[in-house]
């Protein structure tokens, strides 16, 4: 299970700060892991956004999948899903979005890492000229522990090569992730 709840600040002209819609994914994976790990399952999105610009107002679901390669300091993968709305505020319009997130990360023994992790999406309900969101940029971060809790703190900047008209042209991403590593015996 992979729940994801984001907090977003959107500057003017429609300044908003608050929670985005809640997403949760469930992955079925092989019991024996190697350098390559894959998983498939469902993804669900719930309308929990605290502002109209921060969420869809719709209940959505669809398939998701991931393929990961990990060896030495390298962690590479791709996450993909398709979300389609099935309930919620019909005045907000339908959700039909394909999301692809490639990830190339290099990890240092000190806990620091650098990665390229662009969140690419295609909105099937938008006009062709406004359907793509295609960012380019990079992140840096560090994994560490505070007491028994493992955390990752990350900061990145991305420029949008393609984006909907009137949408943001760039983004700064700050992320705190609570880590719950499993022990292999």
PEBEL-V137124 format. One record per run of one state. SS is the DSSP state (a for helix, b for strand, c for the rest). FROM is the first residue (numbers start at 1). LEN is the number of residues. If there is no record, write none. Layout:
ss->{SS & SS}
from->{FROM & FROM}
len->{LEN & LEN}
This chain:
ss->{c & b & c & b & c & b & c & b & c & b & c & b & c & a & c & b & c & b & c & a & c & b & c & b & c & b & c & a & b & c & b & c & b & c}
from->{1 & 2 & 5 & 7 & 11 & 16 & 20 & 22 & 26 & 28 & 30 & 36 & 47 & 52 & 55 & 58 & 72 & 74 & 89 & 90 & 93 & 96 & 108 & 112 & 117 & 119 & 124 & 128 & 132 & 147 & 149 & 163 & 170 & 180}
len->{1 & 3 & 2 & 4 & 5 & 4 & 2 & 4 & 2 & 2 & 6 & 11 & 5 & 3 & 3 & 14 & 2 & 15 & 1 & 3 & 3 & 12 & 4 & 5 & 2 & 5 & 4 & 4 & 15 & 2 & 14 & 7 & 10 & 6}
